[in-house]
Amino acid sequence: MKRTKIAGTVALGAAALMVFSACSSPTDSSEASVDEPAATAEESVAEQPTEEASEEPEVEPSEAETEDSPIAQTLAFMDSGVKPEPGLKIAYLTECVNNPYCGARLQGLEEAAAEYGMEVQVFDADFNPQTQLTQVQDAIQQGFDGYIFMPVADAPGCSAFELLQETGQPVATGNSPMCGNQDFTEGSIGMAAMQTEQFFQDHVENAFASCEGECQAMAVGGYLGSDLFTRWQNAIQKAAAKYPNVTVVVDQPGDFDPGTALQLTQDALQANPDISIIVSSWDDMTRGVEQGVEAAGKIPGEDVRIYSVGGTAEAANRIRDGRWNGTSILLPYEESYFPVVHLARFFANGEETPGFTNLAEAPTVTDGPGSVYLDQQNIDTFTPQY
């Protein structure tokens, strides 16, 4: 399969699909307890934000830009047309399958497995670390040619990963770091992901860079105590240190829930009416942020700038309407597709793909918007995956 196929395939059935991972189970937007705003986007927003965003924050060149980087090796193998012998049996040990984000990821897995002639058995831990450990033990007992491991959480995921390593079979990983690493864990034949601490820091910095002069900001994250929330908190602290003109006056967990985010936003703007920017860690939750801004008598995207994470179809519509100022892309399809490629490469050539395969450098981004940050200028160059 050529690399260009991914960019064209991801839009197929995933537009109805939602996120998250690592040890968090976000609410499906179809079950959200927040009513849609009564006014249409056209009635609510008539012009662009009054403060123009400055340039995106500078990001240090990554190893993904080099010819020998993990992403370059992954794409080169895909372009080579080389495939392993068909019929390899693979265990997909994942934290979730039953939300739209994880559904899009399952689609990527299934299409990659079909491309490389692999038979895959799915083990769904449903965000429970103990369940995942039991499933890892079961998979080991059954015996597979290889494993794709998406850890529920850092520490228990590390223990489960070590058990998989003891089988002597290749283990490709994705979605979330583990074992205390920032991204890649030694011993994995490859790792594909986006939701690292650096990803969230770059997202928050991109938002804070839009501030001209002094700004008050609000941050809304996921589940308190989860790995994702810890990364989010660290990212906010580092971004705030880099942008001293931005004061984060409210920083709360929103449980990935739009209803919770609505209430938090209303309360925050009542206590801090000068908040002019809100950063959120998930698009579905950001719907509640938007409605909270409206409930406070302010115009979303204008009086209060809104920056989200996800790159969902819903976020794209909100950005086109001017109600949100940006969202940062996540790529669930490639997050499982590339680990299959890593296994295929190992079985075909005996070659591992060690290091962090950063999905921000995937063709879906580089051949599309050219950046993980979507706004009104580039939103139509990207096709949401869910």
C-alpha positions in Angstrom: 0.0 0.0 0.0 1.3 3.4 -1.0 1.4 6.1 1.6 -1.0 8.3 -0.3 -3.7 5.8 0.3 -3.9 6.7 4.0 -4.8 10.3 3.3 -7.6 9.3 1.0 -8.9 6.4 3.1 -9.3 8.0 6.5 -12.4 10.0 5.5 -14.5 7.0 4.6 -16.6 5.8 7.5 -15.1 7.7 10.3 -16.9 11.0 10.2 -19.3 9.7 12.8 -16.5 8.7 15.1 -14.9 10.5 19.0 -11.6 10.3 21.3 -9.7 9.5 23.8 -7.3 7.1 25.2 -4.5 6.6 27.7 -6.8 6.1 30.8 -9.7 8.3 29.9 -13.1 7.5 28.5 -14.6 10.6 27.0 -18.3 11.0 26.4 -19.7 10.3 23.0 -21.1 13.6 21.6 -24.4 11.8 20.8 -24.9 11.2 24.5 -23.8 14.7 25.7 -26.1 16.4 28.2 -25.8 19.8 26.6 -28.3 21.2 24.2 -27.0 22.8 21.0 -27.1 26.6 21.0 -30.5 27.9 19.9 -28.9 30.4 17.5 -27.1 29.2 14.3 -23.5 30.1 13.8 -24.4 32.6 11.2 -26.7 34.4 13.6 -24.2 34.3 16.5 -21.0 35.3 14.8 -20.7 37.9 12.1 -17.1 38.7 12.0 -13.6 37.5 12.8 -12.0 37.8 16.3 -10.9 41.3 17.1 -7.4 40.3 18.2 -5.4 38.8 15.3 -3.4 35.7 16.1 0.3 36.0 15.9 2.5 33.4 14.2 2.5 29.8 15.5 5.1 29.1 18.2 8.4 27.9 16.8 8.9 24.2 17.2 12.4 22.6 17.2 13.0 20.4 14.2 12.2 16.8 15.1 13.9 13.7 14.1 10.9 13.0 12.0 12.3 15.5 9.4 15.3 13.3 8.8 15.6 10.5 6.2 16.3 7.9 8.9 13.6 8.9 11.3 10.9 6.4 12.4 8.2 8.2 10.3 10.5 8.2 7.2 11.3 4.5 7.7 7.6 3.7 8.1 6.6 5.5 5.0 9.5 4.0 3.0 8.4 0.5 3.9 4.8 1.3 2.9 6.1 2.6 -0.5 8.3 -0.4 -1.1 5.4 -2.8 -1.6 7.1 -5.5 0.4 4.9 -7.7 2.5 5.4 -10.5 5.0 4.0 -14.0 4.4 0.2 -13.9 4.9 -1.6 -15.5 7.8 0.3 -14.0 10.7 -1.8 -13.9 13.8 -1.7 -10.6 15.7 -3.3 -9.6 19.1 -4.6 -6.0 19.3 -4.5 -5.2 23.0 -6.3 -1.8 23.3 -7.8 0.4 25.9 -11.0 1.0 23.9 -13.0 0.3 20.8 -16.4 1.7 21.6 -16.1 5.4 21.2 -15.7 7.3 17.9 -12.0 8.0 18.3 -11.2 4.3 19.1 -13.6 3.3 16.3 -11.6 5.3 13.8 -8.5 3.6 15.2 -10.0 0.2 14.8 -10.8 1.0 11.2 -7.1 1.8 10.6 -6.1 -1.4 12.2 -8.5 -3.5 10.2 -7.5 -1.9 6.9 -3.8 -2.2 7.6 -4.2 -5.9 8.6 -6.0 -6.6 5.4 -3.3 -4.8 3.4 -0.6 -6.9 5.0 -2.4 -10.2 5.2 -2.6 -10.5 8.9 -5.3 -12.0 11.1 -6.1 -9.8 14.1 -7.9 -10.6 17.4 -9.1 -7.6 19.4 -8.8 -7.4 23.2 -10.8 -4.4 24.5 -9.9 -3.4 28.1 -12.6 -0.7 28.2 -10.2 1.7 30.0 -9.6 -0.8 32.9 -5.9 -1.5 33.7 -6.7 -4.8 35.5 -8.8 -6.0 32.6 -6.0 -5.2 30.3 -3.5 -7.1 32.4 -5.8 -10.1 32.4 -6.2 -9.8 28.6 -2.5 -9.6 28.1 -2.1 -12.8 30.1 -4.8 -14.5 28.1 -3.2 -13.4 24.8 0.2 -14.7 25.9 -1.5 -18.1 26.7 -3.1 -18.3 23.3 0.1 -17.5 21.6 0.4 -14.9 18.8 3.0 -14.1 16.2 3.0 -10.5 17.4 1.3 -7.9 19.5 0.0 -4.3 19.1 -0.3 -2.8 22.5 -2.2 0.4 23.4 -1.7 0.9 27.2 -4.6 2.0 29.4 -2.2 3.8 31.7 1.6 4.4 32.2 2.6 2.2 35.1 0.3 -0.8 34.7 0.8 -0.6 31.0 4.6 -0.9 31.5 4.1 -4.1 33.6 1.9 -5.6 30.9 4.4 -4.6 28.2 7.2 -6.4 30.1 5.1 -9.6 30.1 4.6 -9.3 26.3 8.3 -8.8 25.8 9.0 -12.1 27.7 7.2 -14.0 24.9 10.1 -13.1 22.5 7.5 -12.0 19.9 7.6 -8.5 18.5 5.5 -5.8 20.2 4.5 -2.6 18.5 2.9 0.2 20.6 0.8 3.2 20.0 -1.3 6.0 21.4 0.2 6.6 24.8 3.7 6.6 26.3 4.4 4.3 29.2 7.2 3.2 31.6 7.8 6.9 32.5 9.0 7.7 28.9 8.0 10.8 27.1 7.2 8.8 24.0 9.1 5.6 22.8 9.8 2.8 25.2 12.8 0.6 24.6 11.9 -2.9 23.6 9.0 -1.9 21.4 9.7 -2.5 17.7 7.9 0.8 17.0 5.7 3.4 18.5 3.1 5.7 16.8 1.3 8.4 18.7 0.5 12.1 19.1 -0.7 12.7 22.6 2.6 13.3 24.4 3.3 16.1 26.8 5.1 18.0 24.1 2.1 17.8 21.8 -0.1 19.4 24.5 2.5 22.0 25.3 2.8 23.0 21.6 -1.0 23.2 21.5 -1.2 25.5 24.5 1.7 27.6 23.3 0.0 28.0 19.9 -3.1 29.4 21.7 -1.1 31.6 24.1 0.8 33.1 21.1 -2.4 34.7 20.0 -2.4 37.1 23.0 -1.4 40.6 22.3 -0.5 42.3 25.6 -1.7 40.9 28.9 -4.3 38.1 28.7 -6.3 36.1 31.2 -6.7 32.4 30.3 -8.8 29.4 31.3 -7.8 25.8 30.9 -10.2 22.8 30.8 -8.7 19.3 30.8 -9.8 15.7 31.2 -10.0 13.4 34.1 -8.2 14.4 37.3 -5.4 11.8 38.1 -5.3 10.4 34.6 -2.0 10.3 32.5 -3.5 12.6 30.0 -4.5 15.2 32.6 -1.0 15.1 34.1 0.5 15.7 30.7 -2.0 18.5 30.1 -1.2 20.2 33.4 2.5 20.0 32.8 2.0 21.5 29.4 0.0 24.4 30.7 2.6 25.2 33.3 5.4 25.2 30.8 3.5 27.2 28.3 2.6 29.8 30.9 6.2 30.1 31.8 7.1 30.7 28.2 4.3 33.3 27.8 4.5 35.5 31.0 1.9 37.9 29.5 -0.7 35.1 29.9 -2.2 34.5 33.3 -4.0 31.2 33.8 -6.7 32.3 36.2 -8.8 29.1 36.0 -7.4 25.5 35.5 -10.0 22.7 36.0 -10.6 19.1 35.0 -13.7 18.9 32.7 -13.9 15.1 32.5 -14.1 15.3 28.7 -17.8 16.2 29.3 -19.5 19.1 27.6 -22.0 19.6 30.4 -19.2 19.9 33.0 -17.3 22.2 30.7 -20.3 24.4 30.3 -20.8 24.9 34.0 -17.0 25.5 34.6 -16.9 28.1 31.9 -20.0 30.0 33.1 -18.6 30.0 36.7 -15.1 31.1 35.4 -16.4 34.0 33.4 -18.6 35.2 36.2 -15.7 35.3 38.6 -13.1 36.4 35.9 -15.0 38.4 33.2 -11.7 39.5 31.6 -10.8 35.9 30.5 -10.1 36.3 26.8 -8.8 32.8 25.8 -9.8 29.3 26.7 -7.8 26.2 26.0 -9.5 22.8 26.0 -8.0 19.3 25.6 -10.9 17.7 23.7 -13.3 18.9 21.0 -16.5 17.3 22.4 -15.8 19.0 25.7 -15.2 22.2 23.9 -18.8 22.3 22.8 -19.6 23.0 26.5 -17.0 25.7 26.7 -18.6 27.5 23.7 -22.0 27.3 25.3 -20.6 28.6 28.6 -19.1 31.6 26.8 -22.5 32.3 25.2 -24.3 31.9 28.5 -22.0 34.5 30.0 -23.2 37.0 27.4 -20.0 36.8 25.3 -19.4 35.9 21.7 -17.4 32.6 21.2 -14.4 33.1 19.0 -14.5 36.9 19.3 -14.9 38.1 22.9 -13.3 34.8 24.1 -11.0 32.9 21.8 -11.3 29.1 22.0 -8.6 26.5 21.1 -9.3 22.8 21.3 -7.8 19.4 20.6 -9.1 16.7 18.3 -9.5 17.8 14.7 -13.1 16.4 14.6 -15.7 17.1 12.0 -17.6 19.1 14.6 -14.6 21.2 15.4 -14.1 21.9 11.7 -17.6 23.3 11.4 -17.2 25.4 14.5 -14.0 26.9 13.1 -15.5 27.6 9.7 -18.3 29.5 11.5 -15.8 31.5 13.5 -17.1 30.2 16.9 -13.8 28.4 17.6 -10.4 29.8 16.7 -8.5 26.5 16.3 -8.2 22.8 17.0 -5.1 20.6 17.0 -5.2 17.5 14.9 -5.3 13.9 16.2 -5.0 11.0 13.8 -6.5 7.8 15.3 -6.5 6.0 11.9 -2.7 6.2 11.5 -2.2 5.6 15.2 -3.1 1.9 14.6 -2.2 1.6 10.9 1.4 2.4 11.5 2.0 -0.2 14.3 0.7 -2.8 11.8 3.2 -1.5 9.3 5.9 -1.8 12.0 5.0 -5.4 12.5 4.9 -6.1 8.8 8.3 -4.6 8.3 9.7 -6.7 11.1 8.2 -9.9 9.8 9.2 -9.1 6.1 12.7 -7.8 6.6 13.7 -8.5 10.2 13.9 -4.7 10.7 12.5 -2.8 13.7 11.4 0.8 13.6 12.7 2.1 17.0 11.9 5.6 18.2 8.9 7.8 18.2 6.8 7.7 14.9 5.3 11.2 15.4 2.0 11.3 13.6 2.3 15.1 13.3 4.7 14.2 10.4 2.3 11.8 8.7 1.3 12.6 5.1 -2.3 13.4 6.2 -0.8 16.5 7.9 2.2 17.3 5.7 0.3 16.9 2.4 -2.7 18.6 3.8 -2.7 21.6 6.2 1.0 21.4 6.7 0.5 21.9 10.5 -1.4 20.2 13.3 -3.0 23.6 14.1 -6.3 24.1 12.2 -7.8 27.5 11.8 -10.0 29.3 9.3 -7.1 29.7 6.9 -6.3 26.0 6.5 -9.4 24.1 7.8 -10.6 23.2 4.3 -7.2 21.4 3.6 -7.9 18.7 6.2 -10.5 15.9 6.2 -11.5 14.9 9.7 -11.3 11.2 10.5 -14.1 11.1 13.1 
